[in-house]
Amino acid sequence: MKKLLLILLCLPMIGFGQNVYIPDANFKAYLVGNSSINTNGDTEIQVSEAAAVTGHFNAINCGGLNISDFTGIEYFTSLTELYCSNNQITILDLSQNTALIELDCNDNQLISLDVSQSVNLISLECQSNLLECLDISNNPALTEVNFQSNLLEQLNLKNGNWSILEPNALSNNLTCVEVDNIGYATNNWAGGFDSFVTFNTNCNYTNPCTTVSAIQENSTNKELLKVTDILGRETKQTNQPLFYIYDDGTVEKRIVIE
């Protein structure tokens, strides 16, 4: 009896772990409707499907779809190209997308961008957002960066690739930019910055940013979506052996054996 109970308890948890949690309906509709991503043609994206997405022909190109929440992108760990411009995204955490080579997130509402682990990133297009601080020092492969028309007050371009880096950060709130080579930046990058911007190896920013452009406090509020029994069947009971599934993707297990 104990063995049977253990098997029954494990089955629904296995089912919960197979699908990627994608709360934004527009983002999910794009992924599910893309046969090169949703290879089995069902109504969900499995973790295995997300992990298999890689290469130019499997790039995620979801521009202009009114997407506001990119939760779920962290499961696309082999993704090399991401194009998500002209949406309503405010936070873009790509810390798990270590294979990323090209990123275009122009024309969103970004206040937070994390590409700190994207060491293979070559091209970063991120103009017309709301970023105030950015540090690309952990992106040694970057050669093309466009941060024009943000709210940048701090910018660290010390990625060691200064001789071939081509930055554009016009129309920001910058007065000093941190660089590897002051002379090279002054002679070659002036056209990509407002005329009053200076270059220095240390700008002595009051509160230096990290490799994440902004850190948002995680909300502790979450809404209960549904309750299931140990067989995965939805139920309205709340005092039995149940799994409580919330809108932030968490699953709480409560086991009561009488």
C-alpha positions as CSV (number, residue, x, y, z in Angstrom):
1,M,0.0,0.0,0.0
2,K,2.9,2.4,0.9
3,K,4.5,1.7,-2.5
4,L,1.3,2.3,-4.4
5,L,0.8,5.6,-2.6
6,L,4.3,6.7,-3.4
7,I,3.8,6.0,-7.1
8,L,0.6,7.9,-7.2
9,L,2.2,10.9,-5.5
10,C,5.1,11.0,-8.0
11,L,3.0,10.7,-11.1
12,P,1.4,14.2,-11.0
13,M,4.6,15.9,-10.0
14,I,6.3,14.4,-13.1
15,G,3.5,15.9,-15.2
16,F,3.9,19.3,-13.7
17,G,7.6,19.3,-14.5
18,Q,7.3,18.5,-18.2
19,N,5.7,21.8,-19.4
20,V,7.3,25.2,-19.4
21,Y,5.4,27.8,-17.4
22,I,4.5,30.7,-19.8
23,P,2.1,33.1,-18.1
24,D,1.9,35.6,-21.0
25,A,-0.9,34.5,-23.4
26,N,0.7,36.2,-26.4
27,F,4.1,34.7,-25.9
28,K,2.7,31.3,-25.3
29,A,0.5,31.5,-28.4
30,Y,3.6,32.4,-30.5
31,L,5.6,29.5,-29.2
32,V,2.8,26.9,-29.4
33,G,2.0,28.1,-33.0
34,N,5.6,27.7,-34.1
35,S,6.0,24.2,-35.4
36,S,9.8,24.4,-35.2
37,I,9.5,24.9,-31.5
38,N,6.3,23.1,-30.6
39,T,7.4,20.0,-32.5
40,N,4.8,17.6,-31.1
41,G,1.9,20.0,-32.0
42,D,0.2,20.0,-28.7
43,T,-1.0,23.0,-26.7
44,E,2.1,23.3,-24.4
45,I,5.8,23.7,-24.7
46,Q,7.7,20.9,-23.0
47,V,11.0,21.5,-21.3
48,S,12.7,19.2,-23.8
49,E,11.2,21.2,-26.7
50,A,12.5,24.5,-25.3
51,A,16.0,23.1,-24.7
52,A,16.2,21.8,-28.3
53,V,15.7,25.3,-29.9
54,T,18.9,26.5,-31.4
55,G,20.4,27.8,-34.6
56,H,19.4,30.5,-37.1
57,F,16.3,28.7,-38.5
58,N,15.0,28.1,-34.9
59,A,15.5,31.7,-33.8
60,I,12.7,33.1,-31.6
61,N,11.3,36.1,-33.6
62,C,8.3,37.4,-31.7
63,G,8.4,41.2,-32.4
64,G,5.2,43.3,-32.2
65,L,3.0,40.7,-30.4
66,N,2.1,42.8,-27.4
67,I,4.1,40.5,-25.1
68,S,4.6,41.9,-21.6
69,D,6.0,38.9,-19.7
70,F,8.9,36.8,-21.0
71,T,8.8,34.2,-18.2
72,G,9.6,30.8,-19.8
73,I,12.5,32.1,-21.9
74,E,14.9,30.7,-19.3
75,Y,14.2,27.1,-20.5
76,F,15.5,27.9,-24.0
77,T,19.1,27.3,-22.9
78,S,20.4,26.5,-26.4
79,L,18.8,29.6,-28.0
80,T,21.3,31.6,-30.1
81,E,19.1,34.3,-31.6
82,L,16.3,36.3,-29.9
83,Y,14.3,39.0,-31.6
84,C,11.6,40.5,-29.4
85,S,11.3,44.2,-30.4
86,N,8.2,46.3,-30.3
87,N,6.6,44.6,-27.3
88,Q,5.7,45.7,-23.7
89,I,8.5,43.8,-21.9
90,T,9.8,45.5,-18.7
91,I,12.1,42.8,-17.4
92,L,14.3,40.5,-19.6
93,D,16.3,38.0,-17.6
94,L,18.5,36.0,-20.0
95,S,20.9,34.8,-17.4
96,Q,20.1,31.1,-18.3
97,N,20.5,31.7,-22.1
98,T,24.2,31.3,-22.2
99,A,24.3,30.3,-25.9
100,L,22.8,33.6,-27.1
101,I,24.7,35.3,-29.9
102,E,22.2,37.9,-31.2
103,L,19.6,39.9,-29.2
104,D,17.2,42.5,-30.5
105,C,15.0,44.0,-27.8
106,N,14.4,47.4,-29.3
107,D,11.3,49.4,-28.5
108,N,10.1,47.8,-25.3
109,Q,9.6,49.2,-21.8
110,L,12.7,47.6,-20.4
111,I,13.9,48.7,-16.9
112,S,15.9,45.5,-16.3
113,L,18.1,43.5,-18.7
114,D,20.4,40.7,-17.6
115,V,22.8,39.3,-20.2
116,S,25.5,38.8,-17.6
117,Q,26.0,35.1,-18.5
118,S,25.7,35.5,-22.3
119,V,29.4,35.3,-22.9
120,N,28.9,34.4,-26.6
121,L,26.8,37.5,-27.3
122,I,28.0,39.4,-30.4
123,S,25.2,41.8,-31.2
124,L,23.0,43.6,-28.7
125,E,20.2,46.0,-30.0
126,C,18.4,47.6,-27.2
127,Q,17.4,51.1,-28.2
128,S,14.3,53.0,-27.1
129,N,13.8,51.4,-23.7
130,L,13.9,52.7,-20.1
131,L,17.3,51.3,-18.9
132,E,19.1,53.5,-16.4
133,C,22.2,51.4,-15.9
134,L,24.0,48.7,-17.9
135,D,27.3,46.8,-17.5
136,I,28.6,44.6,-20.4
137,S,31.9,43.8,-18.9
138,N,30.9,40.1,-18.8
139,N,30.3,40.0,-22.5
140,P,33.8,39.7,-24.1
141,A,32.5,38.8,-27.6
142,L,30.3,41.9,-28.0
143,T,31.2,44.0,-31.0
144,E,27.9,45.7,-31.8
145,V,25.9,47.5,-29.1
146,N,23.0,50.0,-29.5
147,F,21.6,51.6,-26.4
148,Q,20.3,54.8,-28.1
149,S,17.3,56.6,-26.5
150,N,17.3,55.0,-23.1
151,L,17.6,56.7,-19.7
152,L,21.2,55.5,-19.1
153,E,23.1,57.3,-16.3
154,Q,25.7,54.5,-16.0
155,L,27.4,52.5,-18.7
156,N,30.3,50.1,-18.4
157,L,31.8,49.1,-21.7
158,K,34.9,47.5,-20.3
159,N,34.6,44.1,-21.9
160,G,38.2,43.9,-23.2
161,N,37.0,44.0,-26.8
162,W,37.4,47.8,-27.3
163,S,39.4,47.7,-30.5
164,I,36.4,46.3,-32.5
165,L,33.5,47.4,-30.3
166,E,31.0,49.7,-32.0
167,P,28.8,51.3,-29.4
168,N,25.8,53.7,-30.0
169,A,24.5,55.3,-26.8
170,L,23.1,58.7,-28.1
171,S,20.2,60.4,-26.4
172,N,20.7,59.1,-22.8
173,N,21.5,60.8,-19.5
174,L,25.2,59.8,-19.6
175,T,28.0,62.2,-18.6
176,C,30.8,59.6,-18.2
177,V,31.2,56.1,-19.7
178,E,33.6,53.5,-18.3
179,V,35.9,52.1,-21.0
180,D,39.1,50.0,-21.3
181,N,41.0,52.5,-23.4
182,I,40.3,56.2,-23.0
183,G,42.3,57.4,-26.0
184,Y,40.7,54.9,-28.4
185,A,37.2,55.7,-27.1
186,T,37.7,59.4,-27.5
187,N,39.1,59.1,-31.0
188,N,36.7,56.5,-32.4
189,W,33.5,56.5,-30.4
190,A,32.6,60.2,-30.2
191,G,29.9,59.8,-32.9
192,G,28.0,57.3,-30.8
193,F,27.6,59.5,-27.8
194,D,26.3,62.9,-27.0
195,S,28.9,65.7,-27.2
196,F,29.2,66.3,-23.4
197,V,30.0,62.6,-22.6
198,T,33.5,61.8,-21.4
199,F,35.3,58.5,-21.2
200,N,37.2,57.1,-18.2
201,T,38.4,53.8,-16.8
202,N,36.6,54.6,-13.6
203,C,33.7,57.1,-13.6
204,N,33.2,56.8,-9.8
205,Y,29.5,56.2,-10.1
206,T,27.7,56.8,-6.7
207,N,25.9,53.4,-6.8
208,P,27.6,51.3,-9.5
209,C,25.3,48.9,-11.3
210,T,26.1,45.2,-11.6
211,T,25.9,43.2,-14.8
212,V,22.1,43.3,-14.3
213,S,20.8,46.7,-15.4
214,A,18.2,46.9,-12.6
215,I,17.1,44.6,-9.8
216,Q,13.4,44.4,-9.1
217,E,12.0,43.2,-5.8
218,N,10.2,40.0,-6.3
219,S,6.6,40.1,-5.2
220,T,5.4,37.7,-2.6
221,N,1.9,37.9,-3.8
222,K,0.5,35.0,-5.8
223,E,-2.9,33.9,-6.9
224,L,-4.1,30.3,-6.6
225,L,-5.0,29.0,-10.1
226,K,-6.3,25.5,-9.3
227,V,-6.2,22.6,-6.9
228,T,-5.6,19.0,-8.0
229,D,-5.7,15.7,-6.2
230,I,-2.9,13.2,-6.2
231,L,-4.0,11.9,-9.6
232,G,-3.8,15.3,-11.2
233,R,-7.6,15.8,-11.3
234,E,-8.8,19.3,-10.6
235,T,-10.8,19.5,-7.4
236,K,-12.4,22.2,-5.2
237,Q,-11.6,20.5,-1.9
238,T,-9.0,22.2,0.2
239,N,-8.4,19.8,3.1
240,Q,-7.3,16.6,1.4
241,P,-4.0,15.3,-0.2
242,L,-3.8,18.1,-2.8
243,F,-1.4,20.1,-5.0
244,Y,-1.9,23.8,-5.0
245,I,-0.9,25.4,-8.3
246,Y,-0.2,29.2,-8.3
247,D,0.1,31.8,-11.1
248,D,3.9,32.2,-10.4
249,G,4.5,28.7,-11.5
250,T,5.0,27.2,-8.0
251,V,3.3,24.1,-6.8
252,E,2.7,23.4,-3.2
253,K,2.2,19.9,-2.0
254,R,0.1,19.2,1.1
255,I,-0.4,15.6,2.1
256,V,-2.9,14.7,4.8
257,I,-3.1,11.0,5.5
258,E,-5.8,10.0,8.0
